[in-house]
Amino acid sequence: MTSFADVYLPDSVRAYPWTGSVRTSSNIVIGGGGDEQRNKNWKHPLRIFNAPEAVRCDDDVNDLYEHFLVMDGPVIAFPMRDPLDFASRRHPANTAPELFITDQVIGIGDGLTTSFQLQKTYTRGGRSYVRPIYLPILESVIFGMNALPISTANPTLPGGPYTADVVRIGGTVFFDHAPAAGIAITAGFLFDVPARFEADDSYDRMVVAYQTQGWASLSFQEVRFCNDGDSE
């Protein structure tokens, strides 16, 4: 796991309109006849966050100075909120949607397994991408089993009622006992991603821009908690 501190950016900066984009890594080899061989290097993409002109006063500069020092520049990651994708269901930019217990399937009970990984599935046509969620907002997470609240008693919910705990760093869900075989386990949630300052000179560049222009932009890079981005 990468070095991580569960400390948000200053509120004034966090409130500024952010943009997020996704970066993938692949190799594309074009043959002599124009045919291509395309290979995916990362299992999961990484996100880049930008806030144009976010730094507009001395307080912002001082707050970011402290944050930069505490995080050892780009060494220690911290939580960021992707403005376009921070919930278990689609939502407008920077707007949290209503969550439902059926938003995402996170597993199928087998009568033995008690822990599951929070995840979000994206589907287009017949293809899907499953993204592990490693930084859930704990107070937002709600669970369902077979589209019922997990507090539902047996026999309406086989094996019920259940209780569950969620780990903030890692996104693992632990049930008090194994969900019965065949039960669809679902969840609704909000989440962050771990990110870092873009480079060792990020603060220096920000200060120079602020002093010359009266404002400065910010950029941050998502990092991985695990080896989940290794080649497939």
Beta strands, then each sheet from edge to edge (+ up, - down):
strand 1: 19-23
strand 2: 26-30
strand 3: 36-40
strand 4: 46-55
strand 5: 78-80
strand 6: 104-108
strand 7: 115-117
strand 8: 119-124
strand 9: 127-132
strand 10: 135-136
strand 11: 142-145
strand 12: 148-149
strand 13: 164-166
strand 14: 172-175
strand 15: 184-188
strand 16: 191-197
strand 17: 216-222
sheet 1: 1+ 4- 17+ 16- 5+
sheet 2: 1+ 4- 17+ 16- 10+
sheet 3: 2+ 3-
sheet 4: 6+ 15- 11+ 12-
sheet 5: 7+ 14- 13+
sheet 6: 8+ 9-
end
